[in-house]
Amino acid sequence: MKYLDSLGSASASGFYFVFVLLQYMAQNVLSREGSRACLQFPVERIHRLLRKRNYAERICAGTPVYLATVMDYLAGEVLELAGNAAKDSKKTLTISRHLQLAIRNDEELSKLLSEVTIAQGGVLLNIQTVFLPS
């Protein structure tokens, strides 16, 4: 903790910590296929697809690790919100309706996935404030 405090502001230390963590994971991930990084998404497959689809001439070892980390974070965030939506409706199984409610009720996820259509997701309930009882 003292080391992070000596780096400066909280945002700068947070970025530095993530950068060091990604460098550490990149050293071992490609050879061990993400097992050491504790990621759910396959780092080696992401690396292969990035090379195969020619997004850039060269791809450094940290790129698929970073992409897998971001995908892991986004999936966890969406599933946590969908689980909360399922719990609110007293269900134990998360369905696509819960995913739709989770994404559309979160401002940032809604903006990120504004062009995405979720099959069997339904629509959000929108009642005008004029019609609500006062």
N, C-alpha and C positions, 0 to 999 in steps of 0.2 A: 504494500500500500504506500509506503514511504517513497518507493521508487517511482510509482505513477504520479504522486503528488509533486515530485521534483521536476517532472517533465513540462509542467505549465498548466494550462487550462484543462478543464475536464474533457472537452471535446477533442483537444489535441492528444491527450493521453489515451483516450478511448480509441482513436484512430491508430495511434502507434501500437497499442496493445493488439488490435486486430491485425495490423500489418505483421507484427512479430509472430503472432499465432499462425497466420497463413503461411509465412515463410517456413516455420517449423513443420507444419503439416505437409507442405509441398516437397520437403526433402524426402519424406518416406511414403507418401500416399501413392504415387504412381507405381512404385514397386510392390506395394502391399494392397493395392486396389481399395483404398479408403478405410481399411479396417482400423488403422491406427488413429485416423482422424475422427472416428465415431460418426461418420456421415451415413445417411440412409440412401442417398443417391450414388450411383456407381461413378466414381471419378474417372476410372480408366475408359469407360464407355463414353462419357462426356468428352474426354480428351480425343478419343478416336473420331467421334462425330464432328468435333470442331475442326480437326485436320481434314476429314473427308469432304466436308461441305465448303471448304476454301473460304472461310470468313476472313482469314488473314494468311499472309505468306508463312509466318512463323507464330507459334503459340508457346509461350513459356509454361513451365511446369506448374506455376501457381494459378494460372487462369482456370483450369477445370476444377481445382480445389475451391477457388473463390465462387465459381458458378454453382457448384454443388452445395456449398454452404448457404448461398442465397436461396437456392431452391428449397433446401431443407428448412430454412427459417420461414419462408413464405408458406410452405405446406403446413408447418407446425402452427403458424398463426391462424391460417384458415381453418384447420381442423379443430383448434381450440375454440374458436368462435362458433363453429358449427356444432361442436359438442355442447356448448353453453345454450345454443338455440334449441337443440334437442332436449336438453334437460329442462328448459323453460316450458316446453310443450309436453313434458312428462313422458318422453320416449327414451328408450335405451339404445335404439338404433339410429344412426345418423343417415339421413336420406338427402337427396339432391335439393329438396325444399329447404332444409336446414342450411345447406351450403349457400343457397341463394339469399336467404335471410341474413346470414353472417356477412357475406360479401357486400350486399347492398346497404346494410345498416352501418358499416364501417366506412368512414369518409375516404380514407387513403386507399383501402382495397377497392372500393367502388370506383375511384378515379383510375386506378391501375387496370382494373378489369372491366372498364366501361363498355368495351366492344365485345365482350364475351357473352355468349348465350349458354345458359345451363339448361340442359334437357330435363324436362319434368320439374323445373324449378318454380314455376308459377310466377306471379307478380307480387310486388309489395302492396300492402294495403295502404291506401292514401285517402284519408278522410279530411275534408276541408275543415278548418277551424271554425268556420261559420256554423257548421252543422253540429258541432259538439255541444253538449249541454254545458251551460255556464254555472 
